[in-house]
Amino acid sequence: MRTLKISGMDSTPNSSSAQLFGLTDAKRRSIRRWVFGGMTLLMLMGVGIGFVPYYAASREMQRFCASLAAGSPLADAQAQAAARGYDVVPDGEGRMLLKLPQLAPQVPSKRGCELRVGPTGMVVSSAYSDSL
């Protein structure tokens, strides 16, 4: 029985020399790895772009909260917070909350710095919290 060759493809189903678009199996595997590797890299970059701002803002707030010294005037702490773009929320009873601004309208910020203020208007203590 004669086999018929059409554009480089053998008519036998299990032929090792079968080619698709004129490419060998090894070349197709190589192209597939590059394409799927590129897609994976793009997805990871998208996740990173989506979550890095939240992580970086949280770390910056922790550093800022740790840098506030006890005994410093509340006005200075408020001015520093406003300069960095933090929301300053008076909470009454000698407390002041410095919160991260909302990064997305659907996700309200719960992270911030809680300042305890003494009766003289000086910062008594500062503590970072993930659940204000």
Secondary structure, DSSP 8 states (H G I E B T S, - for coil): -----BTTB-SSTT-TT--BTTB-HHHHHHHHHHHHHHHHHHHHHHHHHHHHHHHHHHHHHHHHHHH--TTSBHHHHHHHHHHHT-EEEEEETTEEEEE---SBTTB----EEEEEE-TTSBEEEEEEES--
